[in-house]
Amino acid sequence: MPVRFGSPGWPDVIAVGKGGIFVGIECKRPLGPKGGTGGSDQTADQRAAQMEIENAGGVYIIARSVDDLKNAGL
C-alpha cells in the first residue's frame, strides 16, 4: 500500500545538499525517442512546486536517469 507525504506535486525525494541547500528530486520515466509521455511529463502541481522551491533558493532536479543526478553538480 503506497504511503504519501507532503502536498500534491512535491518531489519524490527531498534532501539537503552542500551548504544546507534544499534539493527536490522528481523521478520521471525516460523520454521516448520522440519526446514521449506516459509518466515523463510534469503535472501542473509539480511545476508549481518546482517554482516554489527555486524561488526560495532551492534546487529542483527532474531525474530520468542516474546521469541526471550526476550532472546536477551537487
PDB file of N, H, CA, C and O in Angstrom:
ATOM      1  N   MET A   1       0.842  -1.166   0.000  1.00  0.00           N
ATOM      2  CA  MET A   1       0.000   0.000   0.000  1.00  0.00           C
ATOM      3  C   MET A   1       0.897   1.242   0.000  1.00  0.00           C
ATOM      4  O   MET A   1       1.746   1.386   0.879  1.00  0.00           O
ATOM      5  N   PRO A   2       0.718   2.140  -0.975  1.00  0.00           N
ATOM      6  CA  PRO A   2       1.541   3.351  -1.035  1.00  0.00           C
ATOM      7  C   PRO A   2       1.280   4.272   0.157  1.00  0.00           C
ATOM      8  O   PRO A   2       0.158   4.365   0.656  1.00  0.00           O
ATOM      9  N   VAL A   3       2.318   4.934   0.591  1.00  0.00           N
ATOM     10  H   VAL A   3       3.229   4.858   0.185  1.00  0.00           H
ATOM     11  CA  VAL A   3       2.209   5.932   1.647  1.00  0.00           C
ATOM     12  C   VAL A   3       2.650   7.260   1.056  1.00  0.00           C
ATOM     13  O   VAL A   3       3.723   7.343   0.457  1.00  0.00           O
ATOM     14  N   ARG A   4       1.850   8.288   1.212  1.00  0.00           N
ATOM     15  H   ARG A   4       0.979   8.220   1.698  1.00  0.00           H
ATOM     16  CA  ARG A   4       2.156   9.592   0.640  1.00  0.00           C
ATOM     17  C   ARG A   4       2.406  10.607   1.750  1.00  0.00           C
ATOM     18  O   ARG A   4       1.717  10.637   2.770  1.00  0.00           O
ATOM     19  N   PHE A   5       3.417  11.435   1.509  1.00  0.00           N
ATOM     20  H   PHE A   5       3.976  11.410   0.680  1.00  0.00           H
ATOM     21  CA  PHE A   5       3.749  12.511   2.441  1.00  0.00           C
ATOM     22  C   PHE A   5       3.782  13.818   1.667  1.00  0.00           C
ATOM     23  O   PHE A   5       4.080  13.822   0.472  1.00  0.00           O
ATOM     24  N   GLY A   6       3.483  14.914   2.321  1.00  0.00           N
ATOM     25  H   GLY A   6       3.240  14.911   3.291  1.00  0.00           H
ATOM     26  CA  GLY A   6       3.592  16.219   1.694  1.00  0.00           C
ATOM     27  C   GLY A   6       2.388  16.587   0.858  1.00  0.00           C
ATOM     28  O   GLY A   6       1.380  15.881   0.828  1.00  0.00           O
ATOM     29  N   SER A   7       2.521  17.702   0.186  1.00  0.00           N
ATOM     30  H   SER A   7       3.340  18.276   0.211  1.00  0.00           H
ATOM     31  CA  SER A   7       1.449  18.241  -0.645  1.00  0.00           C
ATOM     32  C   SER A   7       1.531  17.676  -2.054  1.00  0.00           C
ATOM     33  O   SER A   7       2.601  17.247  -2.483  1.00  0.00           O
ATOM     34  N   PRO A   8       0.409  17.669  -2.787  1.00  0.00           N
ATOM     35  CA  PRO A   8       0.440  17.213  -4.174  1.00  0.00           C
ATOM     36  C   PRO A   8       1.468  18.006  -4.982  1.00  0.00           C
ATOM     37  O   PRO A   8       1.540  19.231  -4.879  1.00  0.00           O
ATOM     38  N   GLY A   9       2.247  17.308  -5.772  1.00  0.00           N
ATOM     39  H   GLY A   9       2.189  16.313  -5.856  1.00  0.00           H
ATOM     40  CA  GLY A   9       3.222  17.961  -6.637  1.00  0.00           C
ATOM     41  C   GLY A   9       4.617  18.044  -6.058  1.00  0.00           C
ATOM     42  O   GLY A   9       5.568  18.330  -6.786  1.00  0.00           O
ATOM     43  N   TRP A  10       4.767  17.798  -4.748  1.00  0.00           N
ATOM     44  H   TRP A  10       3.994  17.566  -4.156  1.00  0.00           H
ATOM     45  CA  TRP A  10       6.106  17.889  -4.162  1.00  0.00           C
ATOM     46  C   TRP A  10       6.965  16.746  -4.648  1.00  0.00           C
ATOM     47  O   TRP A  10       6.449  15.669  -4.948  1.00  0.00           O
ATOM     48  N   PRO A  11       8.288  16.961  -4.734  1.00  0.00           N
ATOM     49  CA  PRO A  11       9.200  15.981  -5.317  1.00  0.00           C
ATOM     50  C   PRO A  11       9.164  14.630  -4.609  1.00  0.00           C
ATOM     51  O   PRO A  11       8.777  14.521  -3.445  1.00  0.00           O
ATOM     52  N   ASP A  12       9.583  13.601  -5.355  1.00  0.00           N
ATOM     53  H   ASP A  12       9.897  13.690  -6.300  1.00  0.00           H
ATOM     54  CA  ASP A  12       9.625  12.248  -4.815  1.00  0.00           C
ATOM     55  C   ASP A  12      10.686  12.107  -3.729  1.00  0.00           C
ATOM     56  O   ASP A  12      10.500  11.371  -2.761  1.00  0.00           O
ATOM     57  N   VAL A  13      11.794  12.814  -3.896  1.00  0.00           N
ATOM     58  H   VAL A  13      11.946  13.412  -4.683  1.00  0.00           H
ATOM     59  CA  VAL A  13      12.902  12.740  -2.947  1.00  0.00           C
ATOM     60  C   VAL A  13      13.240  14.159  -2.493  1.00  0.00           C
ATOM     61  O   VAL A  13      13.367  15.069  -3.312  1.00  0.00           O
ATOM     62  N   ILE A  14      13.382  14.336  -1.197  1.00  0.00           N
ATOM     63  H   ILE A  14      13.279  13.597  -0.531  1.00  0.00           H
ATOM     64  CA  ILE A  14      13.773  15.629  -0.634  1.00  0.00           C
ATOM     65  C   ILE A  14      15.068  15.415   0.136  1.00  0.00           C
ATOM     66  O   ILE A  14      15.182  14.494   0.946  1.00  0.00           O
ATOM     67  N   ALA A  15      16.039  16.278  -0.129  1.00  0.00           N
ATOM     68  H   ALA A  15      15.946  17.025  -0.787  1.00  0.00           H
ATOM     69  CA  ALA A  15      17.349  16.125   0.502  1.00  0.00           C
ATOM     70  C   ALA A  15      17.913  17.491   0.857  1.00  0.00           C
ATOM     71  O   ALA A  15      17.363  18.528   0.487  1.00  0.00           O
ATOM     72  N   VAL A  16      19.026  17.466   1.586  1.00  0.00           N
ATOM     73  H   VAL A  16      19.474  16.624   1.886  1.00  0.00           H
ATOM     74  CA  VAL A  16      19.763  18.677   1.906  1.00  0.00           C
ATOM     75  C   VAL A  16      21.124  18.545   1.257  1.00  0.00           C
ATOM     76  O   VAL A  16      21.863  17.599   1.532  1.00  0.00           O
ATOM     77  N   GLY A  17      21.461  19.505   0.385  1.00  0.00           N
ATOM     78  H   GLY A  17      20.861  20.274   0.161  1.00  0.00           H
ATOM     79  CA  GLY A  17      22.733  19.474  -0.329  1.00  0.00           C
ATOM     80  C   GLY A  17      23.813  20.254   0.394  1.00  0.00           C
ATOM     81  O   GLY A  17      23.640  20.695   1.530  1.00  0.00           O
ATOM     82  N   LYS A  18      24.928  20.412  -0.294  1.00  0.00           N
ATOM     83  H   LYS A  18      25.068  20.054  -1.217  1.00  0.00           H
ATOM     84  CA  LYS A  18      26.066  21.152   0.253  1.00  0.00           C
ATOM     85  C   LYS A  18      25.621  22.542   0.701  1.00  0.00           C
ATOM     86  O   LYS A  18      24.838  23.205   0.020  1.00  0.00           O
ATOM     87  N   GLY A  19      26.121  22.966   1.835  1.00  0.00           N
ATOM     88  H   GLY A  19      26.757  22.428   2.388  1.00  0.00           H
ATOM     89  CA  GLY A  19      25.782  24.291   2.340  1.00  0.00           C
ATOM     90  C   GLY A  19      24.372  24.398   2.885  1.00  0.00           C
ATOM     91  O   GLY A  19      23.890  25.500   3.146  1.00  0.00           O
ATOM     92  N   GLY A  20      23.696  23.252   3.061  1.00  0.00           N
ATOM     93  H   GLY A  20      24.087  22.356   2.848  1.00  0.00           H
ATOM     94  CA  GLY A  20      22.349  23.256   3.613  1.00  0.00           C
ATOM     95  C   GLY A  20      21.258  23.603   2.622  1.00  0.00           C
ATOM     96  O   GLY A  20      20.139  23.924   3.022  1.00  0.00           O
ATOM     97  N   ILE A  21      21.565  23.544   1.327  1.00  0.00           N
ATOM     98  H   ILE A  21      22.474  23.283   1.002  1.00  0.00           H
ATOM     99  CA  ILE A  21      20.573  23.903   0.312  1.00  0.00           C
ATOM    100  C   ILE A  21      19.519  22.806   0.156  1.00  0.00           C
ATOM    101  O   ILE A  21      19.841  21.618   0.144  1.00  0.00           O
ATOM    102  N   PHE A  22      18.264  23.221   0.039  1.00  0.00           N
ATOM    103  H   PHE A  22      18.002  24.186   0.050  1.00  0.00           H
ATOM    104  CA  PHE A  22      17.149  22.292  -0.161  1.00  0.00           C
ATOM    105  C   PHE A  22      17.227  21.735  -1.577  1.00  0.00           C
ATOM    106  O   PHE A  22      17.403  22.483  -2.539  1.00  0.00           O
ATOM    107  N   VAL A  23      17.096  20.420  -1.699  1.00  0.00           N
ATOM    108  H   VAL A  23      16.953  19.812  -0.918  1.00  0.00           H
ATOM    109  CA  VAL A  23      17.124  19.766  -3.011  1.00  0.00           C
ATOM    110  C   VAL A  23      15.876  18.903  -3.137  1.00  0.00           C
ATOM    111  O   VAL A  23      15.610  18.052  -2.289  1.00  0.00           O
ATOM    112  N   GLY A  24      15.115  19.128  -4.198  1.00  0.00           N
ATOM    113  H   GLY A  24      15.331  19.820  -4.887  1.00  0.00           H
ATOM    114  CA  GLY A  24      13.965  18.291  -4.513  1.00  0.00           C
ATOM    115  C   GLY A  24      14.245  17.530  -5.785  1.00  0.00           C
ATOM    116  O   GLY A  24      14.651  18.117  -6.788  1.00  0.00           O
ATOM    117  N   ILE A  25      14.032  16.225  -5.755  1.00  0.00           N
ATOM    118  H   ILE A  25      13.702  15.748  -4.940  1.00  0.00           H
ATOM    119  CA  ILE A  25      14.288  15.381  -6.928  1.00  0.00           C
ATOM    120  C   ILE A  25      12.982  14.726  -7.349  1.00  0.00           C
ATOM    121  O   ILE A  25      12.383  13.965  -6.589  1.00  0.00           O
ATOM    122  N   GLU A  26      12.552  15.025  -8.554  1.00  0.00           N
ATOM    123  H   GLU A  26      13.039  15.644  -9.171  1.00  0.00           H
ATOM    124  CA  GLU A  26      11.355  14.428  -9.133  1.00  0.00           C
ATOM    125  C   GLU A  26      11.805  13.319 -10.081  1.00  0.00           C
ATOM    126  O   GLU A  26      12.497  13.579 -11.066  1.00  0.00           O
ATOM    127  N   CYS A  27      11.413  12.089  -9.782  1.00  0.00           N
ATOM    128  H   CYS A  27      10.851  11.878  -8.983  1.00  0.00           H
ATOM    129  CA  CYS A  27      11.804  10.937 -10.594  1.00  0.00           C
ATOM    130  C   CYS A  27      10.786  10.736 -11.716  1.00  0.00           C
ATOM    131  O   CYS A  27       9.584  10.626 -11.475  1.00  0.00           O
ATOM    132  N   LYS A  28      11.295  10.691 -12.942  1.00  0.00           N
ATOM    133  H   LYS A  28      12.272  10.780 -13.138  1.00  0.00           H
ATOM    134  CA  LYS A  28      10.432  10.522 -14.107  1.00  0.00           C
ATOM    135  C   LYS A  28      10.959   9.413 -14.994  1.00  0.00           C
ATOM    136  O   LYS A  28      12.144   9.082 -14.963  1.00  0.00           O
ATOM    137  N   ARG A  29      10.069   8.846 -15.782  1.00  0.00           N
ATOM    138  H   ARG A  29       9.106   9.115 -15.807  1.00  0.00           H
ATOM    139  CA  ARG A  29      10.473   7.846 -16.770  1.00  0.00           C
ATOM    140  C   ARG A  29      11.308   8.521 -17.852  1.00  0.00           C
ATOM    141  O   ARG A  29      11.126   9.706 -18.131  1.00  0.00           O
ATOM    142  N   PRO A  30      12.226   7.768 -18.463  1.00  0.00           N
ATOM    143  CA  PRO A  30      12.989   8.348 -19.575  1.00  0.00           C
ATOM    144  C   PRO A  30      12.059   8.773 -20.698  1.00  0.00           C
ATOM    145  O   PRO A  30      11.015   8.162 -20.926  1.00  0.00           O
ATOM    146  N   LEU A  31      12.455   9.831 -21.394  1.00  0.00           N
ATOM    147  H   LEU A  31      13.303  10.327 -21.209  1.00  0.00           H
ATOM    148  CA  LEU A  31      11.674  10.285 -22.544  1.00  0.00           C
ATOM    149  C   LEU A  31      11.808   9.280 -23.671  1.00  0.00           C
ATOM    150  O   LEU A  31      12.864   8.673 -23.845  1.00  0.00           O
ATOM    151  N   GLY A  32      10.748   9.102 -24.433  1.00  0.00           N
ATOM    152  H   GLY A  32       9.890   9.596 -24.291  1.00  0.00           H
ATOM    153  CA  GLY A  32      10.793   8.216 -25.595  1.00  0.00           C
ATOM    154  C   GLY A  32      11.577   8.863 -26.725  1.00  0.00           C
ATOM    155  O   GLY A  32      12.000  10.013 -26.607  1.00  0.00           O
ATOM    156  N   PRO A  33      11.776   8.133 -27.823  1.00  0.00           N
ATOM    157  CA  PRO A  33      12.572   8.655 -28.933  1.00  0.00           C
ATOM    158  C   PRO A  33      11.993   9.930 -29.560  1.00  0.00           C
ATOM    159  O   PRO A  33      12.718  10.692 -30.199  1.00  0.00           O
ATOM    160  N   LYS A  34      10.701  10.156 -29.379  1.00  0.00           N
ATOM    161  H   LYS A  34      10.112   9.536 -28.861  1.00  0.00           H
ATOM    162  CA  LYS A  34      10.066  11.352 -29.942  1.00  0.00           C
ATOM    163  C   LYS A  34       9.616  12.302 -28.836  1.00  0.00           C
ATOM    164  O   LYS A  34       8.694  13.092 -29.039  1.00  0.00           O
ATOM    165  N   GLY A  35      10.243  12.237 -27.691  1.00  0.00           N
ATOM    166  H   GLY A  35      10.992  11.595 -27.525  1.00  0.00           H
ATOM    167  CA  GLY A  35       9.855  13.098 -26.578  1.00  0.00           C
ATOM    168  C   GLY A  35       9.048  12.347 -25.544  1.00  0.00           C
ATOM    169  O   GLY A  35       9.250  12.528 -24.344  1.00  0.00           O
ATOM    170  N   GLY A  36       8.135  11.507 -25.996  1.00  0.00           N
ATOM    171  H   GLY A  36       7.970  11.359 -26.971  1.00  0.00           H
ATOM    172  CA  GLY A  36       7.390  10.609 -25.118  1.00  0.00           C
ATOM    173  C   GLY A  36       6.552  11.276 -24.059  1.00  0.00           C
ATOM    174  O   GLY A  36       6.733  12.453 -23.746  1.00  0.00           O
ATOM    175  N   THR A  37       5.638  10.514 -23.515  1.00  0.00           N
ATOM    176  H   THR A  37       5.490   9.558 -23.770  1.00  0.00           H
ATOM    177  CA  THR A  37       4.846  10.950 -22.370  1.00  0.00           C
ATOM    178  C   THR A  37       4.733   9.754 -21.435  1.00  0.00           C
ATOM    179  O   THR A  37       5.737   9.102 -21.149  1.00  0.00           O
ATOM    180  N   GLY A  38       3.543   9.460 -20.961  1.00  0.00           N
ATOM    181  H   GLY A  38       2.727   9.990 -21.194  1.00  0.00           H
ATOM    182  CA  GLY A  38       3.361   8.288 -20.120  1.00  0.00           C
ATOM    183  C   GLY A  38       4.205   8.322 -18.858  1.00  0.00           C
ATOM    184  O   GLY A  38       4.989   7.407 -18.606  1.00  0.00           O
ATOM    185  N   GLY A  39       4.048   9.368 -18.068  1.00  0.00           N
ATOM    186  H   GLY A  39       3.411  10.111 -18.272  1.00  0.00           H
ATOM    187  CA  GLY A  39       4.781   9.451 -16.816  1.00  0.00           C
ATOM    188  C   GLY A  39       6.035  10.293 -16.891  1.00  0.00           C
ATOM    189  O   GLY A  39       6.696  10.507 -15.875  1.00  0.00           O
ATOM    190  N   SER A  40       6.380  10.779 -18.087  1.00  0.00           N
ATOM    191  H   SER A  40       5.843  10.605 -18.912  1.00  0.00           H
ATOM    192  CA  SER A  40       7.621  11.553 -18.209  1.00  0.00           C
ATOM    193  C   SER A  40       7.385  13.055 -18.130  1.00  0.00           C
ATOM    194  O   SER A  40       8.341  13.827 -18.065  1.00  0.00           O
ATOM    195  N   ASP A  41       6.137  13.474 -18.135  1.00  0.00           N
ATOM    196  H   ASP A  41       5.360  12.847 -18.189  1.00  0.00           H
ATOM    197  CA  ASP A  41       5.815  14.906 -18.073  1.00  0.00           C
ATOM    198  C   ASP A  41       5.463  15.317 -16.650  1.00  0.00           C
ATOM    199  O   ASP A  41       4.895  14.531 -15.891  1.00  0.00           O
ATOM    200  N   GLN A  42       5.804  16.557 -16.291  1.00  0.00           N
ATOM    201  H   GLN A  42       6.265  17.195 -16.907  1.00  0.00           H
ATOM    202  CA  GLN A  42       5.415  17.102 -15.001  1.00  0.00           C
ATOM    203  C   GLN A  42       3.935  17.450 -15.002  1.00  0.00           C
ATOM    204  O   GLN A  42       3.371  17.851 -16.020  1.00  0.00           O
ATOM    205  N   THR A  43       3.323  17.286 -13.840  1.00  0.00           N
ATOM    206  H   THR A  43       3.781  16.960 -13.013  1.00  0.00           H
ATOM    207  CA  THR A  43       1.950  17.744 -13.679  1.00  0.00           C
ATOM    208  C   THR A  43       1.976  19.243 -13.353  1.00  0.00           C
ATOM    209  O   THR A  43       3.034  19.802 -13.064  1.00  0.00           O
ATOM    210  N   ALA A  44       0.823  19.878 -13.400  1.00  0.00           N
ATOM    211  H   ALA A  44      -0.037  19.424 -13.635  1.00  0.00           H
ATOM    212  CA  ALA A  44       0.733  21.294 -13.034  1.00  0.00           C
ATOM    213  C   ALA A  44       1.171  21.495 -11.580  1.00  0.00           C
ATOM    214  O   ALA A  44       1.846  22.477 -11.269  1.00  0.00           O
ATOM    215  N   ASP A  45       0.793  20.577 -10.693  1.00  0.00           N
ATOM    216  H   ASP A  45       0.245  19.779 -10.946  1.00  0.00           H
ATOM    217  CA  ASP A  45       1.209  20.672  -9.287  1.00  0.00           C
ATOM    218  C   ASP A  45       2.726  20.564  -9.157  1.00  0.00           C
ATOM    219  O   ASP A  45       3.328  21.260  -8.340  1.00  0.00           O
ATOM    220  N   GLN A  46       3.345  19.697  -9.954  1.00  0.00           N
ATOM    221  H   GLN A  46       2.856  19.131 -10.618  1.00  0.00           H
ATOM    222  CA  GLN A  46       4.803  19.546  -9.907  1.00  0.00           C
ATOM    223  C   GLN A  46       5.515  20.794 -10.428  1.00  0.00           C
ATOM    224  O   GLN A  46       6.538  21.196  -9.875  1.00  0.00           O
ATOM    225  N   ARG A  47       4.992  21.401 -11.470  1.00  0.00           N
ATOM    226  H   ARG A  47       4.160  21.074 -11.920  1.00  0.00           H
ATOM    227  CA  ARG A  47       5.586  22.651 -11.975  1.00  0.00           C
ATOM    228  C   ARG A  47       5.468  23.761 -10.939  1.00  0.00           C
ATOM    229  O   ARG A  47       6.392  24.557 -10.766  1.00  0.00           O
ATOM    230  N   ALA A  48       4.329  23.813 -10.249  1.00  0.00           N
ATOM    231  H   ALA A  48       3.579  23.167 -10.389  1.00  0.00           H
ATOM    232  CA  ALA A  48       4.139  24.826  -9.203  1.00  0.00           C
ATOM    233  C   ALA A  48       5.113  24.589  -8.047  1.00  0.00           C
ATOM    234  O   ALA A  48       5.686  25.540  -7.515  1.00  0.00           O
ATOM    235  N   ALA A  49       5.302  23.336  -7.660  1.00  0.00           N
ATOM    236  H   ALA A  49       4.836  22.563  -8.092  1.00  0.00           H
ATOM    237  CA  ALA A  49       6.250  23.019  -6.585  1.00  0.00           C
ATOM    238  C   ALA A  49       7.672  23.376  -7.008  1.00  0.00           C
ATOM    239  O   ALA A  49       8.447  23.883  -6.197  1.00  0.00           O
ATOM    240  N   GLN A  50       8.023  23.121  -8.263  1.00  0.00           N
ATOM    241  H   GLN A  50       7.393  22.710  -8.922  1.00  0.00           H
ATOM    242  CA  GLN A  50       9.353  23.483  -8.763  1.00  0.00           C
ATOM    243  C   GLN A  50       9.576  24.982  -8.639  1.00  0.00           C
ATOM    244  O   GLN A  50      10.629  25.418  -8.172  1.00  0.00           O
ATOM    245  N   MET A  51       8.595  25.770  -9.052  1.00  0.00           N
ATOM    246  H   MET A  51       7.740  25.416  -9.431  1.00  0.00           H
ATOM    247  CA  MET A  51       8.718  27.224  -8.959  1.00  0.00           C
ATOM    248  C   MET A  51       8.870  27.672  -7.508  1.00  0.00           C
ATOM    249  O   MET A  51       9.677  28.552  -7.209  1.00  0.00           O
ATOM    250  N   GLU A  52       8.097  27.070  -6.609  1.00  0.00           N
ATOM    251  H   GLU A  52       7.442  26.355  -6.852  1.00  0.00           H
ATOM    252  CA  GLU A  52       8.154  27.438  -5.193  1.00  0.00           C
ATOM    253  C   GLU A  52       9.540  27.127  -4.614  1.00  0.00           C
ATOM    254  O   GLU A  52      10.111  27.940  -3.888  1.00  0.00           O
ATOM    255  N   ILE A  53      10.069  25.961  -4.937  1.00  0.00           N
ATOM    256  H   ILE A  53       9.605  25.300  -5.527  1.00  0.00           H
ATOM    257  CA  ILE A  53      11.384  25.552  -4.432  1.00  0.00           C
ATOM    258  C   ILE A  53      12.473  26.458  -4.985  1.00  0.00           C
ATOM    259  O   ILE A  53      13.319  26.942  -4.233  1.00  0.00           O
ATOM    260  N   GLU A  54      12.458  26.690  -6.285  1.00  0.00           N
ATOM    261  H   GLU A  54      11.770  26.296  -6.896  1.00  0.00           H
ATOM    262  CA  GLU A  54      13.501  27.515  -6.909  1.00  0.00           C
ATOM    263  C   GLU A  54      13.413  28.974  -6.467  1.00  0.00           C
ATOM    264  O   GLU A  54      14.443  29.621  -6.275  1.00  0.00           O
ATOM    265  N   ASN A  55      12.205  29.496  -6.305  1.00  0.00           N
ATOM    266  H   ASN A  55      11.369  28.970  -6.461  1.00  0.00           H
ATOM    267  CA  ASN A  55      12.047  30.881  -5.843  1.00  0.00           C
ATOM    268  C   ASN A  55      12.553  31.068  -4.408  1.00  0.00           C
ATOM    269  O   ASN A  55      12.912  32.177  -4.012  1.00  0.00           O
ATOM    270  N   ALA A  56      12.580  29.994  -3.642  1.00  0.00           N
ATOM    271  H   ALA A  56      12.289  29.092  -3.963  1.00  0.00           H
ATOM    272  CA  ALA A  56      13.075  30.052  -2.271  1.00  0.00           C
ATOM    273  C   ALA A  56      14.576  29.764  -2.195  1.00  0.00           C
ATOM    274  O   ALA A  56      15.145  29.700  -1.105  1.00  0.00           O
ATOM    275  N   GLY A  57      15.217  29.590  -3.363  1.00  0.00           N
ATOM    276  H   GLY A  57      14.754  29.642  -4.248  1.00  0.00           H
ATOM    277  CA  GLY A  57      16.656  29.357  -3.386  1.00  0.00           C
ATOM    278  C   GLY A  57      17.062  27.898  -3.388  1.00  0.00           C
ATOM    279  O   GLY A  57      18.250  27.591  -3.289  1.00  0.00           O
ATOM    280  N   GLY A  58      16.107  26.997  -3.497  1.00  0.00           N
ATOM    281  H   GLY A  58      15.142  27.247  -3.578  1.00  0.00           H
ATOM    282  CA  GLY A  58      16.412  25.573  -3.543  1.00  0.00           C
ATOM    283  C   GLY A  58      16.729  25.096  -4.953  1.00  0.00           C
ATOM    284  O   GLY A  58      16.672  25.860  -5.917  1.00  0.00           O
ATOM    285  N   VAL A  59      17.060  23.832  -5.047  1.00  0.00           N
ATOM    286  H   VAL A  59      17.107  23.211  -4.264  1.00  0.00           H
ATOM    287  CA  VAL A  59      17.382  23.203  -6.331  1.00  0.00           C
ATOM    288  C   VAL A  59      16.332  22.135  -6.608  1.00  0.00           C
ATOM    289  O   VAL A  59      15.982  21.357  -5.721  1.00  0.00           O
ATOM    290  N   TYR A  60      15.835  22.100  -7.830  1.00  0.00           N
ATOM    291  H   TYR A  60      16.120  22.732  -8.551  1.00  0.00           H
ATOM    292  CA  TYR A  60      14.838  21.124  -8.252  1.00  0.00           C
ATOM    293  C   TYR A  60      15.418  20.369  -9.435  1.00  0.00           C
ATOM    294  O   TYR A  60      15.841  20.972 -10.421  1.00  0.00           O
ATOM    295  N   ILE A  61      15.435  19.057  -9.334  1.00  0.00           N
ATOM    296  H   ILE A  61      15.091  18.566  -8.534  1.00  0.00           H
ATOM    297  CA  ILE A  61      16.013  18.219 -10.386  1.00  0.00           C
ATOM    298  C   ILE A  61      14.949  17.262 -10.896  1.00  0.00           C
ATOM    299  O   ILE A  61      14.271  16.595 -10.114  1.00  0.00           O
ATOM    300  N   ILE A  62      14.810  17.202 -12.212  1.00  0.00           N
ATOM    301  H   ILE A  62      15.361  17.744 -12.847  1.00  0.00           H
ATOM    302  CA  ILE A  62      13.989  16.163 -12.825  1.00  0.00           C
ATOM    303  C   ILE A  62      14.962  15.069 -13.242  1.00  0.00           C
ATOM    304  O   ILE A  62      15.805  15.272 -14.117  1.00  0.00           O
ATOM    305  N   ALA A  63      14.838  13.914 -12.612  1.00  0.00           N
ATOM    306  H   ALA A  63      14.154  13.749 -11.901  1.00  0.00           H
ATOM    307  CA  ALA A  63      15.775  12.820 -12.851  1.00  0.00           C
ATOM    308  C   ALA A  63      15.107  11.716 -13.658  1.00  0.00           C
ATOM    309  O   ALA A  63      14.184  11.049 -13.190  1.00  0.00           O
ATOM    310  N   ARG A  64      15.590  11.542 -14.870  1.00  0.00           N
ATOM    311  H   ARG A  64      16.340  12.084 -15.251  1.00  0.00           H
ATOM    312  CA  ARG A  64      15.116  10.460 -15.722  1.00  0.00           C
ATOM    313  C   ARG A  64      16.144   9.330 -15.793  1.00  0.00           C
ATOM    314  O   ARG A  64      15.891   8.265 -16.357  1.00  0.00           O
ATOM    315  N   SER A  65      17.320   9.599 -15.199  1.00  0.00           N
ATOM    316  H   SER A  65      17.525  10.464 -14.742  1.00  0.00           H
ATOM    317  CA  SER A  65      18.394   8.602 -15.145  1.00  0.00           C
ATOM    318  C   SER A  65      19.359   8.998 -14.038  1.00  0.00           C
ATOM    319  O   SER A  65      19.295  10.112 -13.517  1.00  0.00           O
ATOM    320  N   VAL A  66      20.242   8.091 -13.685  1.00  0.00           N
ATOM    321  H   VAL A  66      20.294   7.186 -14.108  1.00  0.00           H
ATOM    322  CA  VAL A  66      21.273   8.386 -12.690  1.00  0.00           C
ATOM    323  C   VAL A  66      22.174   9.508 -13.210  1.00  0.00           C
ATOM    324  O   VAL A  66      22.661  10.325 -12.428  1.00  0.00           O
ATOM    325  N   ASP A  67      22.393   9.548 -14.515  1.00  0.00           N
ATOM    326  H   ASP A  67      21.998   8.884 -15.150  1.00  0.00           H
ATOM    327  CA  ASP A  67      23.224  10.603 -15.096  1.00  0.00           C
ATOM    328  C   ASP A  67      22.651  11.988 -14.832  1.00  0.00           C
ATOM    329  O   ASP A  67      23.414  12.938 -14.656  1.00  0.00           O
ATOM    330  N   ASP A  68      21.330  12.129 -14.800  1.00  0.00           N
ATOM    331  H   ASP A  68      20.711  11.357 -14.943  1.00  0.00           H
ATOM    332  CA  ASP A  68      20.711  13.418 -14.489  1.00  0.00           C
ATOM    333  C   ASP A  68      21.140  13.900 -13.112  1.00  0.00           C
ATOM    334  O   ASP A  68      21.369  15.093 -12.909  1.00  0.00           O
ATOM    335  N   LEU A  69      21.247  12.975 -12.166  1.00  0.00           N
ATOM    336  H   LEU A  69      21.061  12.006 -12.330  1.00  0.00           H
ATOM    337  CA  LEU A  69      21.692  13.339 -10.817  1.00  0.00           C
ATOM    338  C   LEU A  69      23.171  13.666 -10.799  1.00  0.00           C
ATOM    339  O   LEU A  69      23.587  14.625 -10.149  1.00  0.00           O
ATOM    340  N   LYS A  70      23.967  12.881 -11.502  1.00  0.00           N
ATOM    341  H   LYS A  70      23.629  12.102 -12.029  1.00  0.00           H
ATOM    342  CA  LYS A  70      25.410  13.124 -11.556  1.00  0.00           C
ATOM    343  C   LYS A  70      25.704  14.483 -12.195  1.00  0.00           C
ATOM    344  O   LYS A  70      26.619  15.185 -11.765  1.00  0.00           O
ATOM    345  N   ASN A  71      24.937  14.852 -13.214  1.00  0.00           N
ATOM    346  H   ASN A  71      24.193  14.282 -13.564  1.00  0.00           H
ATOM    347  CA  ASN A  71      25.160  16.097 -13.945  1.00  0.00           C
ATOM    348  C   ASN A  71      24.574  17.311 -13.240  1.00  0.00           C
ATOM    349  O   ASN A  71      24.774  18.436 -13.698  1.00  0.00           O
ATOM    350  N   ALA A  72      23.859  17.117 -12.145  1.00  0.00           N
ATOM    351  H   ALA A  72      23.696  16.203 -11.773  1.00  0.00           H
ATOM    352  CA  ALA A  72      23.259  18.238 -11.423  1.00  0.00           C
ATOM    353  C   ALA A  72      24.301  19.070 -10.701  1.00  0.00           C
ATOM    354  O   ALA A  72      24.033  20.213 -10.331  1.00  0.00           O
ATOM    355  N   GLY A  73      25.482  18.514 -10.499  1.00  0.00           N
ATOM    356  H   GLY A  73      25.699  17.586 -10.800  1.00  0.00           H
ATOM    357  CA  GLY A  73      26.572  19.280  -9.893  1.00  0.00           C
ATOM    358  C   GLY A  73      26.435  19.512  -8.408  1.00  0.00           C
ATOM    359  O   GLY A  73      26.982  20.478  -7.876  1.00  0.00           O
ATOM    360  N   LEU A  74      25.722  18.651  -7.740  1.00  0.00           N
ATOM    361  H   LEU A  74      25.278  17.866  -8.172  1.00  0.00           H
ATOM    362  CA  LEU A  74      25.555  18.827  -6.279  1.00  0.00           C
ATOM    363  C   LEU A  74      26.527  17.952  -5.513  1.00  0.00           C
ATOM    364  O   LEU A  74      26.532  17.967  -4.282  1.00  0.00           O
TER     365      LEU A  74
END
